[in-house]
């Protein structure tokens, strides 16, 4: 929270970029921030129509509002339209753009915003989250070790992680049993057999 505000006044930066993989908490931080400051949060996608609507709302709103934009879906046209807000955001508008990587944004957008990277979660934090969600995976430790955020844990819980984990080791065992030339054929044979 402290990183997103001016140290002298305690007010939010008007234009902020949060970077991190899907599920790292960019949207969640925005929601929490709006709740803490008791201001509305309005979420937008990345189409040029979304950004035009955002611009209209920013300049016509009489109340202080936090806007969250899904930056991974921003088109080039939408980013160009967003430059107007990036250069001179209205006093009542606070904009947070959540992106997986800064590379998806134009340099002109990046240069006009405060940028913060979401830190990866520790193994213990991920384990605590998985336990809170009630996962009963036989391979919970492996699930947490190969994740960096709760969103990845959710993805693993929504697929057959245990089956995938076992299948991976089955493939590895079979590859180790054959010569190099036949190793590339193993995947097709296993998928036909187990398919």
N, C-alpha and C positions, 0 to 999 in steps of 0.2 A: 504493500500500500504506500509506504513512504517513498518508494522510488517513483511512483506515478504522480507525485505532487511537487510543487515548487517548495524548496526548503524554507524560504523566508515567509511566504504567505500561507502555505498549506493548501493552496488551491490546485486543482488538477491541471496537468498539461493539456492544451487544447487538441493536440494531435499526437497520438501514441501508437507505436507498433509493438505488438507482442508476438514473439516468434517461438515456435515449439511444435513438435509433432502433434498430430491429431490426438486429442484426449489428454493433452498436457495441462489443461485448465485455463486456457485463454478466455473462453466464454464465461467460465465459472468465476474467474477473477472479476470480469466486467460486471456480472450480476451481483457479486458480493459488494463491489465498490459502489454500485448504484444503491443497494440496500443500505450500506453504511452512511452514505451521503444523503439518503432519503430523496433521491431524484429518480425520475423515470428512466428506464433503459429501453431503447428501441433498436431492434436488430434488423440488419439489411443483408441481402445477398450481394452478388457482384456484377449484376447486369447493368448496362448503361441506364436503363429505366429505373432500377433501384437507386442508383446514385443521383439521378435527376430528382427523384422523389425525396431523397435524403437532403439534397441541397435546398429544395423548396421548404421542407420542414425546418431545417436549421435556421433559415432566414425569416420564417414566419412565426416560429414558436416564441411565446412570451415567457416560457419557463425554462429553467436550466435543465438540460437533458443530456444524458450520456447515450451516444450512438455506437453500436458495435457492428462492424462490417466483417463478413467472412472474406478475408483477403485472398484466400486460395482460389476463389471463384471469380475474382475481378478480371474483367476483360480489359484489353488495352484501351478501348474506347471509354470504358468506365473509369479507368485510372486517369485518363486525360480529363474527363469531366470532373474528377475528384480534385484535380490540381487547384481549382478555384478555392475550395475549402481549405486545402493544405496551405495555401499562401496567406489567406486571411480568414481564419475561422471566426464565426460570430462569437461574441462574448458569452452567450448562453449555451453554446454547443461544445461538447467534449466528445471527441471521436477516438475510438480505439479500433485498430484494424488487427485482426488475428490472422497470422500467416504461418505456414509450416517452415518456410525459409524466405529470407529477404529477396532472394533471386527472382521471385515471381512478381516483384514490384518494380516499376520504373525507378530509375535513379532519382528523378525529380521528386517523386513521392518520398522515397527513403531520406532524402536530404532535408526534408521539411518536417520531419517527425522525430520525437524521442523514441528510441528503440530499446527494447528489453527482451532478453532471451529467457525462456522458462527453463529453470534448472531441472535436470532429470531427477526422478524420484529415487530414493534409496531402496535397497532390497527390503528393509524393514517396513518402510512406508507402503510399498506395494503389497507386502505380505499382510499387513494390517488391513489394507483396502480389500484384498481378496477374501480375507476372513470375514470382514464386515458384509461382503456380498454373498457369503455363504457358499463359496465354491467348494466342492468335495473332490477336486482333481487329485488323482493319485500322484501326479507330478507337479504339485503346487510349487515346490522349490524351483524347479526348472522354469516354470511359467513366470515366476517373479524374477529370476536371474536374466531371462531374455527379454524383459520388458523395461521400458523407460518411463511409462506413465500409466495412470489408471485406464485410459482409453484402450491401450494395448491389452491390458488385463481383460477388459470387457470383450474385446475382439476374440481373445483366446477362449473366454467362457462361452461365447456364442458359437464357437466351432467345436469340433470333437478334438480338443487338445490332446487328451490321453491317447486317442487312436492315431493322431498325427505323429505324436512323439514315438509311439511304438513302431509305426510304419517307417519312420526315418531310420531307426536303428536296424530294422529289417533290411532296408535298402543298403545301408552301410555294411552290414554283415555279408550280404550277397555280393556286393562289389568287391569286398576283400577276398572272397572265395574264388573269383574268376581272374583270368588274365586281363591285361590292360585293354587288349583289342575287343574283348567281349563285354567289358564294363559298361560301355555306352548302350549296349542292347538290354541290359538288366532292367532298366526302368520300364521299358515297353513290356517285357515279359511279366514283371510283377504286376503292373497295372491290368494286364489282361487276366492273370490268374486271380487277383484279388478284387478286380473291378467291380 
